[in-house]
Amino acid sequence: MLAMTHLASREQSETPMGNSQRKDYLVSLVLVETSLPDGIGAGLKPVLSNLAQSFQYWEIIIVISGIQASSQDLGEQFANLPNVRVLCVWDRAGYYRLRTLGASEAIGDVVIISTLQEALISDLVALADQSRDAGEPVVISLSKSLDAFSPMRTSLSSLTGYKLLKSDTHTAAFPRHDLNRILEMPTADLDLRFERQDAMTPRKRIAATVQKNWPARKGHFFQRFALISDLIASSAPRALSAISLLSALVAVASLLYCAYAVIVYFSGIDVQDGWLTISLVLGLTSFFLSCALGALSLGLVAILDRLSGGRQQVILEEFSNTDFFRETNDLNIDLGTGAGQKTQPEAKS
């Protein structure tokens, strides 16, 4: 991280307070953009107002790929928006890595990950409340008709162990305990987007308020290729486990072949000279190689299971306007005149 700038003092952008605010938890909204949309500051105001009216404690984190504007331009756009942080990250960080970075920077009890376009038409308050009250991840989902059979998606889902549902949007809420567990995984980039088929905490799905004309994130060919590559790479433990099972079968078959060669030799069947020796050498060599390959596969599976998901620090610059205590007046000390002075006991007459 190269820089961190506070954009506004406590007196700026007073947040409206209402009786319907929830004060029992902090909400973090992570908005991921691969490029800086025009007028993003003005576009954020409806989302900001919605959060401010519903929650006493909240923050918005905007993750942008690359330096899309100068520090002065960013400061002018976000100076009057309270509790907003802007993270400009490394250009080569992919879209799903941006989601992970934003989630790792969030401090909320419930973290919502979305895009600006989806956030504008989503009921973020209901999403956060359901995730908080249920204690499980909640995803905004579109019509189930979008999950029609697709050979490629079905094959990838079987290979990788993820539920690759086209109906799942990019907007999801995660309670803190589930988010911490996901961020510790080496496959956090994928786990934040897709649900595992054997997930410890199944994701709850709520219908989107807008089913038609839902904004689609347009990714170029290399982004889609990178996603497929990551999905295939994440299937390495499954593939290695399958290889170890296949190695065990080959090892058993090799021993059976050696036993067959010995039985044929001693049964008196006419065979070529040296056939038994060659058969035993081939069978035992195959047995040794299959055992070695199986052991290596199991070892690699164990290493991958214990591999920590270390992520490279790729944040280049940060702009922060976060102040949770702007409206807090409940103090447990007396700040009035003469506070802290000793009082003399009254004399008894």
Disulfide bonds with the S-S distance in Angstrom:
none
